[in-house]
Amino acid sequence: MATIKKFEDLEIWQRARELSKEIIQIVKTTDLKSDFRLRDQIKASSGSVMDNIAEGFERYGNLEFRQFLSIAKASAGETRSQLYCVFDNDYITDKEAQKLVADYETLSRRIANFINYLNKKDFKGNKFKEN
């Protein structure tokens, strides 16, 4: 694994950002923009995935990073659940919903795999930065 110097280097953060942008596009281009509660909730949860990856990375311990990755994974699950509500309210098609749900499932697996990787390492302190 190459040395990661900043959270923006993490593929899971990059993918979380891409998916968050897809959610924002749905909000901007569909009637979801007028469903204030659901709109705000799905924007918040999709943004929370990338934000928690970033916040955990900026902490100084492996244990804290894993905790924030766990929260990011949970936010990905929350976003998947909200996607069903978005679909059930006819804001997106079945095909769009299936694609996004699958994308968030994949992201959740990748976050879990990264947590498992970190569980096997004995990092101390700010584990990705070179001295």
DAQUIQUI-V949134 format. One record per pair of residues at least 6 apart in sequence whose ideal C-beta (glycine too) atoms are under 8 Angstrom apart, sorted by the first residue. I is the first residue (numbers start at 1). J is the second residue. D is the distance in Angstrom with one decimal. If there is no record, write none. Layout:
i=I j=J d=D
i=I j=J d=D
This chain:
i=2 j=9 d=8.0
i=3 j=128 d=6.6
i=3 j=130 d=5.9
i=4 j=10 d=6.1
i=4 j=57 d=7.9
i=4 j=128 d=4.2
i=5 j=128 d=6.7
i=5 j=129 d=6.3
i=5 j=130 d=7.4
i=6 j=57 d=7.7
i=7 j=13 d=5.3
i=7 j=53 d=6.2
i=7 j=54 d=4.4
i=7 j=57 d=3.9
i=7 j=58 d=6.8
i=8 j=14 d=7.3
i=10 j=53 d=6.3
i=10 j=57 d=6.9
i=10 j=114 d=8.0
i=11 j=110 d=7.4
i=12 j=53 d=5.9
i=12 j=72 d=7.8
i=12 j=107 d=6.8
i=12 j=110 d=5.3
i=12 j=111 d=5.5
i=12 j=114 d=5.9
i=13 j=50 d=5.6
i=13 j=53 d=4.5
i=13 j=54 d=6.3
i=13 j=57 d=7.7
i=15 j=107 d=5.5
i=15 j=110 d=7.1
i=16 j=46 d=7.9
i=16 j=49 d=4.2
i=16 j=50 d=3.8
i=16 j=53 d=6.1
i=16 j=72 d=7.1
i=16 j=76 d=7.6
i=16 j=107 d=6.3
i=17 j=50 d=5.0
i=19 j=46 d=6.2
i=19 j=49 d=7.3
i=19 j=79 d=7.8
i=19 j=100 d=7.3
i=19 j=103 d=5.8
i=19 j=104 d=6.5
i=19 j=107 d=6.5
i=20 j=43 d=8.0
i=20 j=46 d=4.4
i=20 j=47 d=5.4
i=20 j=49 d=7.0
i=20 j=50 d=5.8
i=22 j=100 d=6.7
i=22 j=103 d=7.9
i=23 j=42 d=5.8
i=23 j=43 d=6.3
i=23 j=46 d=4.3
i=23 j=79 d=7.2
i=23 j=100 d=7.8
i=24 j=43 d=6.6
i=24 j=46 d=7.9
i=26 j=32 d=6.0
i=26 j=86 d=7.0
i=26 j=91 d=6.8
i=26 j=92 d=6.1
i=26 j=96 d=7.7
i=27 j=33 d=5.4
i=27 j=39 d=5.4
i=27 j=42 d=7.5
i=27 j=43 d=6.2
i=30 j=91 d=4.7
i=30 j=92 d=6.8
i=31 j=91 d=6.0
i=32 j=38 d=6.6
i=32 j=39 d=5.3
i=32 j=42 d=7.8
i=32 j=86 d=6.2
i=32 j=89 d=7.8
i=32 j=91 d=4.3
i=33 j=39 d=6.1
i=35 j=89 d=6.8
i=35 j=91 d=7.3
i=38 j=82 d=6.9
i=38 j=85 d=5.9
i=38 j=86 d=6.7
i=38 j=89 d=7.1
i=41 j=82 d=6.0
i=42 j=79 d=6.3
i=42 j=82 d=4.3
i=42 j=83 d=7.3
i=42 j=85 d=8.0
i=42 j=86 d=6.5
i=45 j=75 d=5.0
i=45 j=78 d=4.3
i=45 j=79 d=4.5
i=45 j=82 d=6.1
i=46 j=75 d=7.6
i=46 j=79 d=4.8
i=48 j=71 d=7.5
i=48 j=72 d=7.1
i=48 j=75 d=3.9
i=48 j=78 d=7.7
i=49 j=72 d=4.9
i=49 j=75 d=4.6
i=49 j=76 d=5.1
i=49 j=79 d=6.8
i=49 j=107 d=7.1
i=50 j=72 d=7.6
i=51 j=72 d=8.0
i=52 j=68 d=4.7
i=52 j=69 d=7.2
i=52 j=71 d=4.6
i=52 j=72 d=3.9
i=52 j=75 d=6.4
i=53 j=68 d=7.0
i=53 j=69 d=6.6
i=53 j=72 d=4.9
i=53 j=111 d=7.7
i=55 j=68 d=5.4
i=56 j=64 d=6.3
i=56 j=65 d=4.3
i=56 j=66 d=7.5
i=56 j=67 d=6.9
i=56 j=68 d=2.6
i=56 j=69 d=5.6
i=56 j=71 d=7.8
i=56 j=72 d=7.3
i=57 j=65 d=6.2
i=57 j=68 d=7.8
i=57 j=128 d=7.3
i=59 j=65 d=5.8
i=59 j=68 d=6.8
i=60 j=125 d=5.5
i=60 j=126 d=5.1
i=61 j=124 d=7.5
i=61 j=125 d=6.8
i=62 j=118 d=5.8
i=62 j=121 d=6.9
i=62 j=123 d=4.2
i=62 j=124 d=7.2
i=62 j=127 d=5.5
i=65 j=118 d=6.6
i=65 j=127 d=7.4
i=66 j=115 d=5.4
i=66 j=118 d=5.4
i=66 j=119 d=7.0
i=69 j=111 d=5.6
i=69 j=114 d=6.3
i=69 j=115 d=5.1
i=69 j=118 d=7.5
i=70 j=115 d=6.6
i=72 j=111 d=5.8
i=73 j=108 d=5.3
i=73 j=111 d=4.4
i=73 j=112 d=6.2
i=73 j=115 d=7.5
i=76 j=104 d=5.0
i=76 j=107 d=5.4
i=76 j=108 d=4.6
i=76 j=111 d=6.8
i=77 j=104 d=7.7
i=77 j=108 d=6.4
i=79 j=104 d=5.6
i=80 j=100 d=8.0
i=80 j=101 d=5.3
i=80 j=104 d=4.6
i=80 j=105 d=6.8
i=80 j=108 d=7.8
i=83 j=92 d=7.7
i=83 j=97 d=5.6
i=83 j=100 d=5.3
i=83 j=101 d=5.5
i=83 j=104 d=7.3
i=84 j=97 d=7.0
i=84 j=101 d=7.5
i=86 j=92 d=5.5
i=86 j=97 d=7.0
i=87 j=93 d=7.8
i=87 j=94 d=6.6
i=87 j=96 d=7.7
i=87 j=97 d=3.8
i=92 j=100 d=7.7
i=121 j=127 d=7.3
